[in-house]
Amino acid sequence: MMDDMSIPNLSGCTGDSHNGYVGELKADFTARRSDACGVEFVTGSVTSDGVYEIVGGRDLGGLMQKALKPANPHLKWLDAVWHTYTRMTITPSRAYATYIGVSTIESPDYESFVVKEFEVPEGQSRLIFEP
């Protein structure tokens, strides 16, 4: 359906899954080589426990990536450590997402920092990862 609408750079923002994810939407998820028809940004949680706390402070991001990627090749990035919020900047020429982490959820005193940035260029349904 999304492919039929001919929206060249569809982007969506969803959440709160307690961890951050970014994936490319496919017209047909059963066809591994199906072209992307959009990008989904899943926001994290600034105040709730995520995978990191649930497993006792261990970074399972790499393991989760290895476990999830074979069944979900459209998943391009995940964060299982930081508590983040997502700042979206949308202009006629691009959509830009910045995942901003906070140093603690246990105190009102915290520092914020950029965890990861992504761009969806005008007319494209794919991600560009920023350094």
Secondary structure, 3 states (H helix, E strand, C coil): CHHHHCCCCCEEEECCCCCEEEEEEECCCCCCCCCEEEEEEECCCCCCCCHHHHCCCCCCHHHHHHHHCCCCCCEEEEECCCEEEEEEEEECCEEEEEEEEECCCCCCCCCEEEEEEEEEECCCCCCEEEC
